[in-house]
Every structure is written in structure tokens, then in C-alpha cells.
């Protein structure tokens, strides 16, 4: 499972990158970065809206996806973000597993 926090205006950009790594499921919600706490304390509030993108990615795609995200984070201030993965150890149901892992053979076998 991939967690990605990025600026709102780059959400579609990063979502397309994640989808290019065979992510069948993506969920987006509003988020806040950690720097707003320090800036508010110092009276320098300049919070930029952020989004949290949660995706299910295959284990064999996760490392290359994280590398690609790191490269994009270095492009400039608007591209900054935070990304990390958490391993899912079990998924109930063959059909659910096939969908989440983008395994077309498993899904097709269940439909037949």
C-alpha cells in the first residue's frame, strides 16, 4: 500500500505516475503537511493545500515507483512530497487479490 502526500495542484500528475505502475485502486483525501505546525507557532503561516493519495501497488512495482517519485520530488518546490509503502500481508479472497494486484489471469479465472 502506497501513501503519498503532495501539493493539491500536482495530485493529477502524481496519480497518473502511480497508475502507470499498475495501481488498480487509488483513494484521495485532503491532508496537511507537518511544517504548518512549526510555521503557525512562529507566526509565518503559509500553508499550501495538500492531498493524500493512498494506492494499492504490486510489490514488484513498489521499488521502481518510489524511485520515480523521488526523482520527481527533486524537480522543484511544487513537486515536493512524501511517499512510503506499507506491506499488506494478507488479502481475503482470490478475486479481491487479483483486482488489487492487477493480475488479469486470476480475475479472468474467477469470471469463467
N, C-alpha and C positions, 0 to 999 in steps of 0.2 A: 504494500500500500504506500503510495507516494503522497507526501504532504508538501505543498508548495505555496509560499506566501509571496505575492508580487504586487506591484502597483496596479490599481484598477485599470488604467489605460493600456496596460500590457497583458491583461488577462487573456484576451483572444489570441494574442501572439503565442503565449506560453501554452495555452490549451491546445493549439494546433501542433506544437512541438511534442507534447505528451501524446496526443492522438497518433502522431506518426510512429510512435513506438508501441503500437498495437494495444493501446488502452481502450477497452470497450466501455468503461464506466468512469464518468467524471462528475464530481459534485462541487459546486462553488458556493461560497458564502462570504459575507463581509468579514473583515478582520482588522486588527490593529497591530502595528509593529511594536517592538519593545522600546524604541527610542522615544516615543511620545511621553512616557512616564518621566524620563530624565529632563526632556525639554520643557514639559509643563512645570516641573519643580523649579527649573531655572528661569521660568517666565518667558521662554522662547518657543512657544507653541507654533509649530509649522507642520502639523500632521497632514500627511498625504494619504488619501483613501487607499486601502489595501484590500486584497481578496485572498481567500484561502481556497486553493484548488486541491481536492482530495481525489486521487485516481487509483485504480487497480491496475498495476503493471506486472508483466511477467518477470520472474526472477532473472531470466536470461537477457532481458532488455533493461533491467534497472541500472546496471553499472554504466552502460553507454548513455542512457538517458541522463543520469546525474552528471556525467562528464560534459554532455552537450549543454545542460543547464548552467554549469559552472562557466563554460566559455561565454554564454550569453550574459551572465551576470557581470562579466568584465567589460561589456560593451559601453557602459556608461551609467550615470545616475538613474535614468529612467528604467534601466534593465535590471537593477539590483533586486535581489530576492533571497529567500531562504528555502532550501529543499532538503528533504530527508525521506528515507524509506523505513518502514516497519514491516518485518516479515510476518506474513499470515501463515500459521502453522496448520490450519485445517479449514476446509470449506465443506459444508454438508451438501451432498447431492452432486451427482455426476454432471447433470445439466448445468447447474449453477457454476461448477468448476469450469466446464467447457466454455461458458459465456465469459466468465471473468478472466480466463487465461487466453481467450481468443483462439481456442483450439476448435477449429471448424469440424474436424473429424468426430470429436466427442459429441458436439451438438447435433450433427447430421445423423449419427448412430441412434441418438435418443429420439429423433423425429421419425425415424423409419419404423 
